[in-house]
Amino acid sequence: MLQRIQTIYLLLAAIVSGGLCFYFPYGLDQNAVELYAIEDVFLMGMFFGSVALSLISIFLFKKRQLQFVLGRINILLNFILLGVFVYWSLTVSGETKISEKGIGMIIPVISIVLLVMANKAIKRDENLVKSVDRLR
């Protein structure tokens, strides 16, 4: 059942995490050079981990419980990524790494919103299946 609404949400979350990190800088350094996530191995690992979890959970449509758990793990991963961005942006003393914040710092927030909506739809499907099983 790939035509469910949570598939669209998960696919959008994968596109946001995997695609937009190449186009939007997450900050500027002290020389006004834009910083992209592709230049940092840690950030790329976190973004591609989020993409992988989203794509894996799309194809686990028969196992709704596991799909729900993977969605929660993906939300946690995006919160960690958001925490890293907030930490880097708040420790600007001495112009350490990021001089100015970029629009790429909101990518995890968009991904979290899409993943929460996908988890709500997965939970709704699970409740529907349970209610039908009670009627039998």
CORTAHU-V850206 format. One record per pair of residues at least 4 apart in sequence whose C-alpha atoms are under 7 Angstrom apart, sorted by the first residue. I is the first residue (numbers start at 1). J is the second residue. If there is no record, write none. Layout:
I|J, I|J
This chain:
1|61, 2|7, 3|7, 5|9, 5|121, 6|10, 6|118, 6|121, 6|122, 7|11, 7|58, 8|12, 9|13, 9|114, 9|115, 9|117, 9|118, 10|14, 10|54, 10|58, 10|114, 10|115, 10|118, 11|15, 11|54, 11|55, 12|16, 13|17, 13|54, 13|111, 13|114, 13|115, 14|18, 14|51, 14|54, 14|55, 15|19, 16|20, 16|107, 16|111, 17|21, 17|47, 17|50, 17|51, 17|107, 17|111, 18|47, 18|48, 18|51, 20|24, 21|36, 21|37, 21|104, 22|36, 22|37, 22|38, 24|36, 24|103, 24|104, 25|34, 25|35, 25|36, 25|102, 25|103, 25|104, 26|35, 26|36, 26|101, 26|102, 26|103, 26|104, 26|105, 27|34, 27|35, 27|98, 27|99, 27|100, 27|101, 27|102, 28|32, 28|33, 28|34, 28|35, 28|98, 28|99, 28|100, 28|101, 28|102, 29|33, 29|34, 29|35, 29|97, 29|98, 29|99, 29|100, 30|95, 30|99, 37|43, 37|44, 38|44, 40|44, 41|45, 42|46, 43|47, 44|48, 45|49, 46|50, 46|81, 47|51, 48|52, 49|53, 50|54, 50|74, 50|77, 51|55, 52|56, 53|57, 53|70, 53|74, 54|58, 55|59, 56|60, 57|67, 57|70, 60|67, 61|67, 63|67, 64|68, 64|122, 64|126, 65|69, 66|70, 67|71, 68|72, 68|119, 68|122, 69|73, 70|74, 71|75, 71|115, 71|119, 72|76, 73|77, 74|78, 75|79, 75|112, 75|115, 76|80, 77|81, 78|82, 78|108, 78|112, 79|83, 80|84, 81|85, 81|108, 82|86, 82|108, 83|87, 84|88, 85|89, 85|105, 86|90, 87|91, 88|98, 89|98, 89|101, 92|96, 92|98, 92|99, 95|99, 106|110, 107|111, 108|112, 109|113, 110|114, 111|115, 112|116, 113|117, 114|118, 115|119, 116|120, 117|121, 118|122, 119|123, 120|124, 121|125, 122|126, 123|127, 124|128, 125|129, 126|130, 127|131, 128|132, 129|133, 130|134, 131|135, 132|136
